[in-house]
Amino acid sequence: MDNLSCSANLGSLTENRTVRPLCHCLHVFADEVQQAIDLDGCQTVRQVTANCGAGGGCTACHRHIKRMLAEAAAARAEEAAAPAFGFA
């Protein structure tokens, strides 16, 4: 995957949210960013912005997006390091 693209597949997300958006400028919620990371394969803030718009305004949410990206990368690394078939 190149550094600027990831598949754009927003799907249908819950519209009746009671939480504040992660990206206030573009009204993008954390679940949309998580979907861009987990389902659409985004690995950079730039890719997330291209996918769902988060981070395209004032950039204040970049730290939250970076945290989510780091958590997803750590989870992938942990999963890859796990022994196969549950054997230690």
C-alpha positions as CSV (number, residue, x, y, z in Angstrom):
1,M,0.0,0.0,0.0
2,D,1.4,3.4,-0.8
3,N,1.6,6.2,1.7
4,L,-1.4,8.2,0.5
5,S,-4.1,5.7,-0.2
6,C,-6.4,3.2,1.5
7,S,-9.7,2.0,0.4
8,A,-12.5,4.4,1.0
9,N,-15.4,2.4,2.4
10,L,-17.4,4.5,4.9
11,G,-20.3,2.0,5.1
12,S,-23.2,2.8,7.3
13,L,-22.4,4.1,10.8
14,T,-24.7,5.0,13.6
15,E,-26.1,8.4,13.1
16,N,-27.6,8.9,16.6
17,R,-24.4,9.4,18.5
18,T,-24.3,10.8,22.0
19,V,-20.5,11.4,22.1
20,R,-18.6,14.3,20.8
21,P,-16.8,14.0,17.5
22,L,-13.1,13.2,17.4
23,C,-12.6,15.8,14.7
24,H,-14.7,18.9,15.5
25,C,-13.9,20.8,12.3
26,L,-15.3,18.1,10.0
27,H,-17.6,16.4,12.5
28,V,-16.0,13.0,12.2
29,F,-16.4,10.5,15.1
30,A,-13.9,8.0,16.6
31,D,-15.8,5.0,15.2
32,E,-15.3,6.4,11.7
33,V,-11.6,6.8,12.2
34,Q,-11.4,3.3,13.7
35,Q,-13.1,1.9,10.7
36,A,-10.7,3.7,8.4
37,I,-7.8,2.1,10.4
38,D,-9.2,-1.4,11.0
39,L,-11.3,-2.1,7.9
40,D,-9.9,0.2,5.3
41,G,-6.2,-0.3,6.1
42,C,-5.2,3.3,6.8
43,Q,-1.8,3.5,8.5
44,T,-1.1,7.3,8.5
45,V,-2.9,10.4,9.5
46,R,-2.8,11.5,5.9
47,Q,-4.5,8.2,4.8
48,V,-7.2,8.6,7.5
49,T,-7.8,12.2,6.4
50,A,-8.2,11.1,2.8
51,N,-10.5,8.2,3.8
52,C,-13.0,9.9,6.3
53,G,-11.9,13.5,6.5
54,A,-10.7,13.5,10.1
55,G,-7.7,15.7,10.5
56,G,-8.4,17.9,7.5
57,G,-9.2,21.0,9.4
58,C,-7.3,22.6,12.3
59,T,-5.2,19.4,12.9
60,A,-6.0,19.4,16.7
61,C,-7.3,15.9,16.4
62,H,-4.0,14.6,14.8
63,R,-2.8,13.5,18.2
64,H,-5.9,11.4,18.8
65,I,-5.6,9.9,15.3
66,K,-1.9,9.1,15.9
67,R,-2.8,7.4,19.2
68,M,-5.4,5.3,17.5
69,L,-3.0,4.4,14.7
70,A,-0.3,3.4,17.3
71,E,-2.8,1.3,19.2
72,A,-3.8,-0.5,16.0
73,A,-0.2,-1.1,15.0
74,A,0.6,-2.5,18.5
75,A,-2.3,-4.8,18.3
76,R,-1.3,-6.1,14.9
77,A,2.3,-6.6,16.1
78,E,1.1,-8.5,19.2
79,E,-1.2,-10.6,17.0
80,A,1.7,-11.4,14.7
81,A,3.9,-12.4,17.6
82,A,1.4,-14.7,19.2
83,P,2.3,-18.3,18.9
84,A,0.4,-20.3,16.3
85,F,-2.3,-22.7,17.5
86,G,-2.1,-21.4,21.1
87,F,1.2,-23.1,21.8
88,A,3.9,-21.2,23.7
